[in-house]
Amino acid sequence: MTENEAIRMIMQEDIAWHEFRRLSAEQQQPLMDFFMGKSSLLITYDAFFREILSPEKHPERLESFLSSVTGEPVKIKEVLTREGQALTEDSSLVIMDLLVEIGNHRIVNLEMQKIGLYFPGERSEVYAADLIIRQYTRLKNLRGKEFQYSDMAPVYIIVMMDKSSKEFLKKDVCDYYIHRRQVSYDSGVEMKSLENITYISLDTFREKLHNKGIQSRQDAWLTFFSSVQAEDIVALIEQYPEFREYYSDIAAYRRKPKEVIRMYSEAIAFLDKNTVKYMVEDMSNQLTVLKKDKEELELQNTDLKSQNMDLEAQKKDLEIQNKDLETQNMDWLEKSKEWEDEKKALEDQNNCLLAEIERLRKSTTGDDSEKS
């Protein structure tokens, strides 16, 4: 399809044309490339994801992906809804969130973040705890007094990040795109852990893709999620032909401009709104850090002033001691001079006595001299 043909197709739907014109030129371009057949569309937005990897319509697709991440066979039993307080209320850039039970009471929380959120470790721990308590409550009610803690099954938190947060960009970990939480004890004792947490850095994977290529089914799925380039799609289908059907489903939307533009516009509007929220949160966090730094600097300044006052006091004490020492030194110099004068006088007297003895010795002779 040419660009003019794509425009005419969109214009046939008044609502689609209106929504399309509201988008910026930069936002319109991916849609135009898609309608013209130049590229695919990323399905990481919630609306697209639920159409292509719907756990109700195509459970085998989602099962294949989850199995590639968990390393275990996966069979989706049911799609779950959130219970109690929505933990995603503070998630400003969560663009896809899915909760499913995969058999034997195991629960998976699959999430896509446009930008990695703050405090990923703490956040995933809270999510895991929420799922564990949910499972515990259901099993306790189901089995009553027969319930045992060994009945508890693992829960899985899988977070995909289109742009990784700073924790995953540090020098010693920036070459990894899969981050799995591991639990161990310093004694080496082995105990079962219910929490399985995995973070996936799609931005890092995209950087590595062209160098390493697709080496596993897990790589195939991450390519499917992270790339819309024709050469990547061809390489993926050649190695894993089942993905041809998935891309065919996506390509079918080229003849449904109204649905595509609606889903795309909703996703863009959501991101625009929450990007602003994220920026405000980011600035607020930076301001909090700066305030904390300022308080610490003020405390350090107060300490330095106190230390400076102590040093000034010590300086004054040293100056007084120095003056005392100078006075003592003058006294010693004067006494030393007196001692030198007395020493000289004694030496003169001694010399006189020696001279008198010598004179007397010479003036006498014989026995008288010896007696003398």
C-alpha positions in Angstrom: 0.0 0.0 0.0 1.3 3.5 -0.9 1.2 6.4 1.5 -1.7 8.0 -0.5 -3.6 4.7 -0.4 -3.1 4.5 3.3 -4.3 8.0 3.8 -7.4 7.4 1.7 -8.2 4.2 3.6 -8.0 6.1 7.0 -10.1 9.0 5.6 -12.9 6.5 4.9 -13.5 6.3 8.6 -14.4 9.7 10.0 -13.5 8.8 13.6 -10.3 7.2 12.6 -9.3 10.2 10.5 -10.1 12.5 13.3 -8.0 10.5 15.8 -5.2 10.2 13.3 -5.0 14.0 12.7 -4.8 14.6 16.5 -1.5 12.6 16.6 1.8 14.4 16.0 3.8 13.6 12.8 6.2 11.6 14.9 3.3 9.5 16.4 1.7 9.1 13.0 4.8 7.6 11.3 4.7 4.2 13.0 1.0 3.8 11.9 1.8 4.8 8.4 4.7 2.4 8.2 2.4 -0.3 9.5 -0.4 0.4 7.0 2.1 0.5 4.2 3.6 -2.8 5.2 7.0 -1.4 6.0 7.0 -2.7 9.6 4.9 -4.4 12.2 3.4 -2.9 15.4 4.7 -3.5 18.9 2.1 -5.5 20.9 3.4 -4.5 24.3 0.6 -2.1 24.8 -2.2 -3.7 26.8 -4.9 -3.4 24.0 -2.7 -5.0 21.3 -1.3 -7.6 23.7 -4.7 -8.8 24.8 -5.8 -9.2 21.1 -2.7 -11.1 19.9 -1.8 -13.0 23.0 -5.3 -13.2 24.6 -5.3 -15.9 27.3 -8.9 -16.6 26.4 -8.6 -16.8 22.6 -5.0 -18.0 22.2 -3.9 -19.5 25.6 -1.2 -21.6 23.9 0.7 -18.4 22.8 0.9 -17.0 26.3 1.7 -20.4 27.7 4.6 -20.7 25.3 6.0 -17.3 26.4 5.5 -18.0 30.1 7.1 -21.4 29.8 10.2 -19.9 28.0 10.7 -17.5 31.0 9.8 -19.8 33.9 11.6 -22.8 32.4 8.5 -24.9 33.4 5.6 -26.3 31.4 2.7 -23.8 31.7 -1.1 -24.4 31.3 -3.3 -21.4 31.9 -6.2 -22.3 34.1 -8.0 -19.0 34.4 -7.5 -15.2 34.1 -7.6 -13.6 37.5 -8.8 -10.1 38.5 -7.2 -7.9 41.1 -8.6 -8.3 44.6 -8.7 -5.6 47.3 -6.6 -2.4 46.8 -5.3 -2.0 43.3 -1.5 -2.2 43.7 -1.1 -0.6 40.3 -2.5 2.8 41.3 1.0 4.2 41.8 2.3 2.6 38.6 2.5 5.6 36.3 3.9 3.8 33.3 2.5 0.3 33.5 1.2 -0.2 29.9 0.2 -3.9 30.3 -0.8 -5.9 33.3 -2.1 -9.5 33.3 -2.8 -11.9 36.1 -3.3 -15.6 35.4 -3.4 -18.9 37.3 -1.3 -21.6 35.6 -2.4 -24.8 37.4 -1.6 -26.2 40.8 -2.6 -22.8 42.3 0.5 -21.2 40.7 -0.1 -17.5 39.9 1.7 -15.4 37.3 1.7 -11.6 37.3 2.9 -10.4 33.8 3.6 -6.7 33.5 5.0 -4.3 30.9 6.5 -1.0 31.9 7.2 1.7 29.4 9.9 3.1 31.7 11.2 1.0 34.6 9.6 2.2 37.8 11.3 3.4 41.0 12.2 0.9 43.7 11.8 -2.3 41.5 13.0 -4.6 44.3 10.7 -3.4 46.9 7.8 -3.1 44.5 8.1 -6.7 43.2 8.4 -8.0 46.8 5.1 -6.3 47.6 3.5 -7.8 44.5 4.8 -11.2 45.3 3.5 -10.9 48.9 0.1 -9.9 47.7 -0.1 -13.0 45.5 1.1 -15.3 48.2 -1.5 -14.0 50.7 -4.2 -14.3 48.0 -3.2 -17.9 47.3 -2.9 -18.6 51.1 -6.4 -17.3 51.7 -8.0 -19.3 48.9 -6.3 -22.6 50.0 -7.1 -22.0 53.6 -10.8 -21.5 52.8 -10.7 -24.5 50.4 -9.0 -27.0 52.7 -9.8 -25.7 56.1 -8.1 -27.7 58.9 -6.4 -30.0 56.4 -4.4 -27.0 55.0 -0.6 -27.3 55.2 2.0 -24.8 54.2 3.4 -27.4 51.9 0.3 -26.9 49.8 1.5 -23.5 48.8 2.7 -23.2 45.2 5.2 -20.7 43.7 4.1 -17.3 42.5 5.8 -15.6 39.5 6.4 -11.9 39.0 7.5 -11.2 35.4 8.2 -7.5 34.6 9.2 -6.5 31.1 10.8 -3.0 30.7 10.8 -1.2 27.4 13.4 1.2 29.0 15.1 -0.2 32.0 15.4 1.7 35.3 18.8 2.8 36.6 19.3 -0.4 38.7 19.6 -2.5 35.5 22.0 -0.1 33.7 24.8 -0.2 36.2 28.2 -1.2 34.8 28.4 -4.7 36.4 24.9 -5.8 35.2 24.2 -3.7 32.0 25.2 -6.6 29.7 22.4 -8.8 31.1 18.8 -8.6 29.8 17.3 -11.3 32.1 17.4 -10.7 35.8 16.1 -13.6 38.0 15.9 -13.3 41.8 17.6 -16.1 43.6 17.2 -16.9 47.3 20.0 -18.7 49.3 21.2 -19.0 52.9 24.8 -18.3 54.0 24.9 -21.8 55.7 24.0 -23.5 52.5 20.7 -24.9 53.9 18.1 -25.5 51.2 14.5 -24.4 51.7 11.7 -23.8 49.3 10.9 -20.2 48.3 7.5 -19.2 46.9 8.7 -16.0 45.2 10.0 -16.2 41.6 10.8 -12.7 40.3 12.1 -12.0 36.9 12.9 -8.6 35.3 13.4 -8.4 31.5 15.3 -5.5 30.0 14.0 -5.2 26.4 16.2 -2.2 25.6 19.3 -4.2 26.5 18.0 -7.2 24.5 17.5 -5.0 21.4 21.1 -3.8 21.7 22.3 -7.4 21.9 20.0 -8.9 19.3 21.9 -8.1 16.1 25.2 -9.3 17.6 24.0 -12.5 19.2 21.0 -13.4 17.0 18.0 -15.5 18.1 19.5 -18.5 20.1 16.4 -19.8 21.9 12.6 -19.7 22.1 13.0 -17.1 24.9 15.0 -14.9 22.5 12.3 -15.5 19.9 9.6 -14.2 22.2 11.7 -11.2 23.2 12.3 -10.4 19.6 8.6 -10.6 19.0 8.0 -8.1 21.9 10.8 -5.7 21.1 11.4 -5.4 17.4 9.2 -4.3 14.4 12.0 -4.4 11.8 11.4 -6.6 8.8 14.8 -8.3 8.9 14.2 -9.3 12.5 10.8 -10.6 11.7 12.0 -12.7 8.8 14.8 -14.2 10.9 12.4 -15.0 13.6 9.9 -16.7 11.3 12.6 -18.7 9.6 13.7 -20.2 13.0 10.3 -20.4 14.6 7.6 -20.8 11.9 4.7 -20.6 14.5 5.3 -16.9 14.8 4.1 -16.4 11.2 0.5 -16.9 12.5 1.1 -14.2 15.1 2.4 -11.7 12.6 -0.5 -12.6 10.3 -2.9 -11.7 13.0 -1.1 -8.4 13.4 -1.1 -7.8 9.7 -4.8 -8.3 9.5 -5.2 -5.0 11.4 -3.9 -3.2 8.4 -7.4 -3.4 7.0 -8.9 -2.2 10.3 -7.6 1.4 10.6 -10.4 2.4 13.0 -9.5 -0.2 15.6 -5.7 0.2 15.2 -5.8 4.0 15.5 -8.2 3.8 18.5 -6.0 1.4 20.4 -2.9 3.3 19.4 -4.4 6.7 20.4 -5.6 5.3 23.7 -2.1 4.0 24.4 -0.5 7.3 23.4 -2.9 9.3 25.5 -2.3 7.0 28.5 1.5 7.4 28.1 1.3 11.1 27.6 -0.7 11.5 30.8 1.4 9.2 32.8 4.7 10.4 31.3 3.8 13.8 32.8 3.0 12.1 36.1 6.2 10.2 36.0 8.2 13.4 35.3 6.5 15.1 38.2 7.2 12.1 40.4 10.8 12.1 39.1 11.3 15.8 39.8 9.6 15.3 43.2 12.0 12.5 44.1 15.0 14.5 42.9 13.8 17.4 45.0 13.5 15.1 48.0 17.0 13.8 47.4 18.3 17.4 47.0 16.6 18.4 50.2 18.1 15.5 52.0 21.5 16.3 50.6 21.1 19.9 51.7 20.2 18.8 55.2 23.2 16.5 55.3 25.5 19.3 54.0 24.0 21.7 56.7 24.7 19.2 59.4 28.2 18.7 58.0 28.7 22.5 57.9 27.5 22.8 61.6 29.9 20.0 62.5 32.7 21.8 60.6 31.9 25.1 62.4 32.0 23.3 65.7 35.3 21.7 64.8 36.6 25.1 63.7 35.6 26.7 67.0 37.4 23.9 68.8 40.5 24.4 66.6 40.4 28.1 67.3 40.2 27.5 71.0 43.1 25.0 70.7 45.0 27.6 68.7 44.6 30.2 71.5 45.7 27.7 74.1 48.8 26.9 72.0 49.5 30.6 71.6 49.4 31.1 75.4 51.6 28.0 75.9 54.0 29.4 73.3 54.2 32.7 75.1 54.8 30.9 78.4 57.6 28.9 76.7 59.1 32.1 75.3 59.1 33.7 78.7 60.7 30.6 80.2 63.2 30.6 77.5 64.2 34.2 78.2 64.5 33.4 81.9 66.7 30.4 81.0 68.8 32.6 78.7 69.4 35.2 81.5 70.3 32.5 84.0 72.6 30.9 81.4 74.4 34.2 81.0 74.7 34.6 84.8 76.1 31.0 84.9 78.6 31.9 82.2 79.8 35.0 84.1 80.1 33.0 87.3 81.9 30.2 85.4 84.4 32.8 84.0 85.0 34.3 87.4 85.7 30.9 88.9 88.0 30.1 86.0 89.9 33.4 86.6 90.2 32.6 90.3 91.4 29.1 89.6 94.0 30.4 87.1 95.2 32.9 89.8 95.5 30.1 92.4 97.4 27.9 89.9 99.8 30.7 89.1 100.5 31.4 92.8 101.1 27.7 93.5 103.6 27.6 90.6 105.4 30.8 91.9 105.7 29.3 95.4 107.0 26.1 94.0 109.7 27.8 92.1 110.8 30.0 95.0 111.7 27.0 97.2 114.3 24.2 96.8 115.4 21.0 98.4 113.5 19.5 101.4 111.9 22.8 102.1 110.5 22.6 98.6 109.2 19.1 99.1 107.7 20.1 102.5 106.1 23.0 100.8 
